[in-house]
Amino acid sequence: MTAPSRALGTPTRVALNGACGRMGRILIDLIDADDTLELVAALEASGHPNLGEAVGAAPSRALGTGRVTVTETLDVDADVMIDFSLPAGTLACLPRCVERKVPMVIGTTGFDASQLAAIDRASKAVPIVFAPNMSVGVNLLFSLVGEVAKALGDDYDVEIVEMHHRFKKDAPSGTALKLAEKIAEATGRAIPDDAVFGREGKVGERTSKEIGIHAVRGGDVVGEHTVSFTTAGERVELVHKASSRETFARGALRAARFVLKRKAGLYSMLDVLGLQERPT
């Protein structure tokens, strides 16, 4: 069961968890500029300094000048919840969305196994698009990287290098882990056995099954991911570079429109983009 449908032409009511973060503020601007969308709730964690401030639909786009008050919980009717917060914030939001039958788009990363299990359980009650990266380009990369790895085989060493801004709290990035998972699935490898997270000391020669994963942090880099397939005499690289967070925000809004029309279940951006077949 999903949120009830509304009259044709009525803006989609969007709730935003993590509304005062970097991604949240970009999403507020994009929602305000779109006549088909309406910001109805802006959420932040207990104790956040912007609780009680007003955001959205203000010419200045400044905190404190809008018409939606930042709160801790979802207390209004919404058609979809977009979450770019922290794992604890996502987990706090899940029960309320399940209770109110509000579909979700989750772009937060850094979840542990128990938190991932909680998201999976919630998806049995409401449709959820859950993706470590909402960029259309990155999700095309997800679709391609397994095919390339399978075609090249074990003769090509696989290394993933990701770089993000100095404020990113988790490492490696969820995107890098997803790329590694796609490679592992396509080549019969296993992340627990074959992933190598950085190297230090006398680690010995590289094995043919290794998937190297390396995190770099610095400055204001939005996000860069390079997957290298290297063998004697040549190197094949797949590269994605994001120059603006707006690409992730626009992908999240695309996912929000997608999830409105879906039954309960766990979806990815590959589903949103039509790059993944699902059983009928």
C-alpha positions as CSV (number, residue, x, y, z in Angstrom):
1,M,0.0,0.0,0.0
2,T,1.3,3.4,-0.9
3,A,0.2,6.9,0.0
4,P,-3.2,7.7,-1.4
5,S,-3.4,9.3,-4.9
6,R,-4.3,12.9,-5.2
7,A,-6.1,15.1,-7.9
8,L,-4.4,15.4,-11.2
9,G,-2.2,18.5,-11.3
10,T,-1.8,18.7,-7.6
11,P,1.9,19.1,-6.6
12,T,3.5,16.1,-5.0
13,R,4.0,16.7,-1.3
14,V,7.7,16.1,-0.4
15,A,9.1,15.6,3.1
16,L,12.8,16.0,3.5
17,N,14.9,14.3,6.2
18,G,18.3,16.0,6.6
19,A,16.8,19.3,5.3
20,C,19.5,21.6,6.6
21,G,22.5,19.6,5.3
22,R,24.3,20.3,2.0
23,M,22.1,18.0,0.0
24,G,19.0,19.1,1.8
25,R,19.4,22.7,1.0
26,I,20.0,21.9,-2.7
27,L,16.8,19.8,-2.7
28,I,14.8,22.6,-1.1
29,D,15.9,25.0,-3.9
30,L,15.0,22.5,-6.6
31,I,11.6,21.7,-5.0
32,D,10.8,25.4,-4.7
33,A,11.6,25.9,-8.4
34,D,9.4,23.0,-9.5
35,D,5.6,23.7,-9.8
36,T,4.9,19.9,-9.7
37,L,6.5,19.6,-6.2
38,E,5.7,21.1,-2.8
39,L,7.9,21.0,0.3
40,V,5.6,20.1,3.2
41,A,8.1,18.9,5.9
42,A,11.7,19.5,6.8
43,L,13.2,17.2,9.4
44,E,16.4,17.3,11.4
45,A,17.7,15.4,14.4
46,S,16.9,16.2,18.0
47,G,19.2,19.0,19.2
48,H,20.0,20.3,15.7
49,P,20.6,24.1,15.8
50,N,18.2,24.8,12.9
51,L,15.1,23.2,14.6
52,G,12.3,25.7,14.6
53,E,13.8,27.6,11.7
54,A,11.7,28.1,8.5
55,V,12.8,26.9,5.1
56,G,11.5,26.7,1.6
57,A,9.5,28.8,-0.9
58,A,11.4,32.0,0.1
59,P,12.9,34.3,-2.5
60,S,16.2,34.5,-0.6
61,R,16.3,30.7,0.0
62,A,17.8,31.5,3.4
63,L,17.2,29.6,6.6
64,G,14.6,31.4,8.7
65,T,12.7,33.1,5.9
66,G,10.6,30.2,4.5
67,R,7.3,28.8,5.3
68,V,8.1,25.2,6.4
69,T,9.4,24.8,10.0
70,V,12.2,22.4,10.7
71,T,11.0,19.7,13.1
72,E,12.1,16.4,14.5
73,T,9.3,14.2,13.2
74,L,6.9,13.9,10.3
75,D,3.5,15.3,11.5
76,V,1.9,16.3,8.2
77,D,0.6,14.4,5.2
78,A,3.3,13.7,2.6
79,D,3.4,11.8,-0.6
80,V,7.1,10.9,-0.4
81,M,10.0,11.2,2.0
82,I,13.5,12.0,0.7
83,D,16.2,11.1,3.2
84,F,19.8,12.5,3.1
85,S,20.7,12.4,6.7
86,L,22.8,10.0,8.8
87,P,22.1,6.4,9.5
88,A,20.6,7.1,12.9
89,G,18.3,9.8,11.3
90,T,17.1,7.4,8.6
91,L,16.3,4.7,11.2
92,A,14.4,7.2,13.3
93,C,12.4,8.2,10.2
94,L,11.5,4.7,9.1
95,P,8.8,3.8,11.6
96,R,6.9,7.1,11.0
97,C,7.0,6.5,7.2
98,V,5.8,2.9,7.6
99,E,3.0,4.1,10.0
100,R,1.8,6.8,7.6
101,K,2.4,4.7,4.4
102,V,4.8,7.3,3.0
103,P,7.2,5.9,0.2
104,M,10.8,6.7,0.7
105,V,13.9,7.7,-1.2
106,I,17.1,7.0,0.8
107,G,20.4,8.5,-0.3
108,T,22.1,8.2,3.1
109,T,25.2,5.9,3.3
110,G,27.2,4.3,6.1
111,F,24.7,1.8,7.4
112,D,25.7,-1.3,9.3
113,A,24.2,-4.7,8.8
114,S,21.4,-4.3,11.4
115,Q,20.4,-0.9,10.0
116,L,20.3,-2.4,6.5
117,A,18.1,-5.1,7.8
118,A,15.7,-2.5,9.3
119,I,15.4,-0.8,5.9
120,D,14.7,-4.1,4.2
121,R,11.9,-4.8,6.8
122,A,10.4,-1.4,6.2
123,S,10.3,-2.0,2.4
124,K,7.9,-4.8,3.1
125,A,5.3,-2.2,4.1
126,V,6.2,0.8,1.8
127,P,8.1,1.2,-1.4
128,I,11.7,2.4,-0.9
129,V,14.3,3.5,-3.4
130,F,17.6,2.9,-1.7
131,A,20.8,3.9,-3.5
132,P,24.3,4.9,-2.3
133,N,24.5,7.3,-5.2
134,M,21.5,9.0,-6.9
135,S,23.5,10.3,-9.9
136,V,22.2,9.0,-13.3
137,G,25.8,8.7,-14.5
138,V,27.0,6.7,-11.6
139,N,24.1,4.3,-11.9
140,L,25.0,3.8,-15.5
141,L,28.5,3.0,-14.3
142,F,27.0,0.4,-11.9
143,S,25.3,-1.2,-14.9
144,L,28.5,-1.3,-16.9
145,V,31.2,-2.2,-14.5
146,G,30.1,-5.8,-14.0
147,E,29.9,-6.4,-17.7
148,V,33.4,-5.0,-18.2
149,A,34.8,-7.1,-15.3
150,K,33.2,-10.3,-16.6
151,A,34.5,-9.7,-20.2
152,L,38.1,-9.0,-19.1
153,G,38.4,-11.8,-16.6
154,D,41.0,-12.5,-14.0
155,D,43.9,-11.5,-16.3
156,Y,43.0,-7.9,-15.4
157,D,43.6,-6.5,-11.9
158,V,40.7,-4.5,-10.5
159,E,41.3,-1.4,-8.4
160,I,38.7,1.2,-7.2
161,V,39.8,4.6,-6.1
162,E,37.3,7.2,-4.7
163,M,37.8,10.8,-3.6
164,H,35.4,13.0,-1.7
165,H,35.5,16.2,0.3
166,R,37.1,16.3,3.7
167,F,33.8,16.4,5.6
168,K,32.6,12.9,4.5
169,K,32.2,10.7,7.5
170,D,32.2,7.2,6.0
171,A,34.9,5.4,4.1
172,P,35.1,3.9,1.6
173,S,32.1,5.6,-0.1
174,G,28.9,3.6,-0.5
175,T,29.4,4.1,-4.2
176,A,32.8,2.4,-4.2
177,L,31.4,-0.5,-2.2
178,K,28.5,-0.9,-4.7
179,L,31.0,-0.9,-7.6
180,A,32.9,-3.6,-5.8
181,E,29.7,-5.6,-5.2
182,K,28.8,-5.4,-8.9
183,I,32.2,-6.6,-9.9
184,A,32.1,-9.4,-7.4
185,E,28.6,-10.5,-8.5
186,A,29.7,-10.6,-12.2
187,T,32.9,-12.5,-11.6
188,G,32.0,-15.0,-8.8
189,R,34.1,-13.2,-6.1
190,A,33.0,-12.4,-2.6
191,I,33.6,-9.0,-0.9
192,P,34.5,-10.5,2.5
193,D,37.2,-12.7,0.9
194,D,38.5,-10.7,-2.1
195,A,38.1,-7.0,-1.2
196,V,41.3,-5.3,0.0
197,F,40.8,-1.9,1.6
198,G,44.0,0.0,1.1
199,R,47.5,-1.6,1.5
200,E,50.2,-1.0,4.0
201,G,53.4,-2.9,4.9
202,K,54.6,-6.2,3.5
203,V,51.3,-7.4,2.1
204,G,52.8,-9.8,-0.5
205,E,52.0,-10.0,-4.2
206,R,48.6,-9.1,-5.4
207,T,46.3,-12.0,-6.1
208,S,44.2,-12.2,-9.3
209,K,40.9,-12.2,-7.4
210,E,41.6,-9.0,-5.3
211,I,39.3,-6.0,-5.7
212,G,41.3,-3.1,-4.3
213,I,39.3,-0.3,-2.7
214,H,40.9,3.0,-1.7
215,A,39.5,6.2,-0.2
216,V,40.9,9.7,-0.6
217,R,39.6,12.7,1.3
218,G,40.4,16.4,0.7
219,G,39.0,19.9,0.1
220,D,35.6,20.3,-1.4
221,V,35.6,17.4,-3.9
222,V,32.0,16.4,-4.6
223,G,32.8,12.9,-5.7
224,E,35.1,11.0,-8.0
225,H,35.2,7.2,-8.7
226,T,37.7,5.4,-10.9
227,V,37.6,1.7,-11.6
228,S,40.8,0.4,-13.2
229,F,41.3,-2.9,-15.0
230,T,45.0,-3.4,-15.5
231,T,47.0,-6.1,-17.2
232,A,50.4,-6.4,-18.9
233,G,50.5,-3.8,-21.6
234,E,47.2,-2.0,-21.1
235,R,44.7,-0.4,-18.7
236,V,41.0,0.1,-19.0
237,E,39.4,2.8,-16.8
238,L,35.8,3.7,-16.1
239,V,35.6,7.1,-14.5
240,H,32.9,9.3,-13.1
241,K,33.4,12.8,-11.7
242,A,30.7,14.9,-10.1
243,S,31.2,18.6,-10.2
244,S,28.0,19.5,-8.4
245,R,25.8,17.9,-5.8
246,E,22.8,19.0,-7.9
247,T,23.2,15.9,-10.0
248,F,22.5,13.8,-6.9
249,A,19.5,15.9,-6.0
250,R,18.0,15.7,-9.4
251,G,18.4,12.0,-9.4
252,A,16.7,11.8,-6.0
253,L,13.7,13.8,-7.3
254,R,13.5,11.4,-10.3
255,A,13.5,8.5,-7.8
256,A,10.8,10.3,-5.8
257,R,8.5,10.4,-8.9
258,F,9.3,6.8,-9.6
259,V,8.5,5.4,-6.1
260,L,5.1,7.1,-5.9
261,K,3.8,4.6,-8.4
262,R,5.3,1.4,-7.0
263,K,4.1,-1.2,-4.6
264,A,6.0,-2.0,-1.4
265,G,9.5,-3.3,-2.1
266,L,13.1,-2.3,-2.1
267,Y,14.2,-0.6,-5.4
268,S,17.5,0.9,-6.6
269,M,18.3,3.6,-9.1
270,L,18.8,0.9,-11.7
271,D,15.1,0.3,-11.3
272,V,14.4,4.0,-11.6
273,L,16.4,4.2,-14.8
274,G,15.0,1.0,-16.3
275,L,18.4,-0.6,-16.3
276,Q,17.4,-3.6,-14.1
277,E,14.9,-6.2,-15.0
278,R,12.5,-7.4,-12.2
279,P,10.5,-10.6,-12.2
280,T,6.9,-10.0,-13.2
